[in-house]
Amino acid sequence: MQPDFPKPAATVSADALLDIIRQLAVELSAQASSLPAVVLDVSLERELGLGSLARMELLARVERHFGLTFPAQAFTEAETPRDLLRALRAAQPAVDHEVAPETAVPGPREAAEAPRHARTLIEVLRWHVANHPDRPHIRLCTDAQGAEQTLTYRDLYTGAAAVAGGLQHLGLKCGQAVAIMLRANSPSFQPPVVKTADTAFLQYTSGSTGTPKGVILSHANLLVNIRSMGRAVAVSSDDVFVSWLPLYHDMGLIGAWLGSLYFGPLLVSLPPMDFLARPGRWLRAIQRFGGTLSAAPNFAYEICLKRLVAEDLTGLDLSSWRCALNGAEPVSPATLERFYERFKDHGLRREALMPVYGLAESTVGLAFPPLGRAWRVDRVCRETLMNTGDARAVAADAPQPLQFVSCGRPLAGHEIRIVDDAGRELPERRQGRLQFRGPSACSGYYHNPHQTQRLFQGSWLESGDLAYLVDGEIFITGRTKDIIICGGRNIYPEELEEAVGNLAGVRKGNVAVFGTPDPRTGTERLVVMAETRETGAAVMARLRAEVQAVAVDLVGSPPDEVALVPPGCVLKTSSGKIRRAASRERFEKGRIGAKPPPLAWQLFCLWLGGAAAMLRRALGRFVALVYGVYVWGLFLLMLPPLGLLAALLPRLSWRWAVMRWAARLLFRAAGMPIAVNGLAHLPVGAAHVVAANH
């Protein structure tokens, strides 16, 4: 049944369209009064700041208002409201796009084993072609009208061999780089000799910085990561993976496609822009194809919560969805809870929602929670974590606790540790830098020895994230680097700060770019704070538009907010470095532009803060010294009498009993009581040495 839209297509008017655009732009801007006039030839992106996510919200509002439907691509390519108006007037009346078309779906398929002895991705594909060449591999949902195409393993191999043959014909050798832009002329393909340690591809960590880093991933890295993730979620060929993630995203490329290529489940692939325009299609595809696996960044779950209304969910059944992985950006406990509450009546199980953690330097996946367990949230004291780094647990009803979600334990064969700034390993519930190692860890960055050297700390790799451990599970708290993750993309602030600082009217060197959490979208908002001496409304509007244009050119999307502030608002260190975290805190507290306190008061607060920090450090050193003296005193007091007693006892078993009792007493008195588990696993009747690393 089609919805009752208020207007037919023939009544599309420019004024109504401009009103919708104006309302959305005002909602998304904190400085609505400084927005330029919304006219037919205003730039949607550069002047109004409507990026890709905002465009999809605009698409939904326009379609609802006018009762029309047209491809999302029209909105992504439109530069002005006039472009949208032309597309609207050529559009067709709406149909209910949230209900999947009634076409046949694949029936039960014969189960297939995984190529467990394959050493490269090429061997994986050849194994499938040899064993079941006509087995459906990918179901491509190519457009909004329900057109579909099915690729078998034979189809994939034939197409890949045709491209490879064309590249060989052009003289390309193993290890050389190539950019594939057109269909290749396709002579016969001669399979090269590919080794496990050979580079399979480069996974770039960011598309928004002038110097992106190409993570070198070998076939061994990829296969061990795919196998480990598959075991963590018990993937089999009976599964169906539904994905809208683009293949240039490592979660879409490795997690969705290559994982499906290896284990044999059907991969149902939706166009990314189709999901952003109409998120209900993702959920309907899970229902229609019996999807059991799917993954997305946190912001995608928020889009479903925000954009889907009750009518969109009529008849929706998500009972087949057993693993809904949430990763690629910080996972919000609130998003998980609200998504479950919204869709539990449609068959979604709480334990299906799985927060995961990974990074390109570890191929893609690094930590997964236990299968079949509901997500775990840890509530800690905000002040204690911020001031000392201790993640002290508090009750659920404590005032304003910080909440972090567990991403589980490292994948099999992988290790994680938390270290302080000196590289010393920290105990549980202490925040520090997260380091990792394992067979999925990359060998470095392509042609970038400097960044490769910074990545490795001995055998450990730096993740760039802050975290703490509880019961061996990982809780991510932030990032050591100033990377901003917005809509699943990484944005590095330094380059954008420099570019904005070069604009006429902006105080060069006085620009701060940072991300701030947006509970409304479940991702981070990109904020550009720039100092200027300009005050006129027209000049400020022009300057804001120029900042947005620079951001679009440099990072591919406009900032969510441009804060033009008077001199002195962008905070710096004594050496002149931008204090992004402090500037972000001031922004979040609404203190931007506030008159600074008197200089004497600022100096006093600075001295007080420094004195408090020095006092805390001194107190910490004093406590450590006292503790050390105390423990050594215990040891020296206990050693002579107990050692003498052990030496004088006639039986060896008695001596060992005394020493065990003495050791336990010493550790208990030192505040480190020992609990031993797993004694049943030790060999009996033979000499052996047990070494503990903690």
Disulfide bonds with the S-S distance in Angstrom:
none
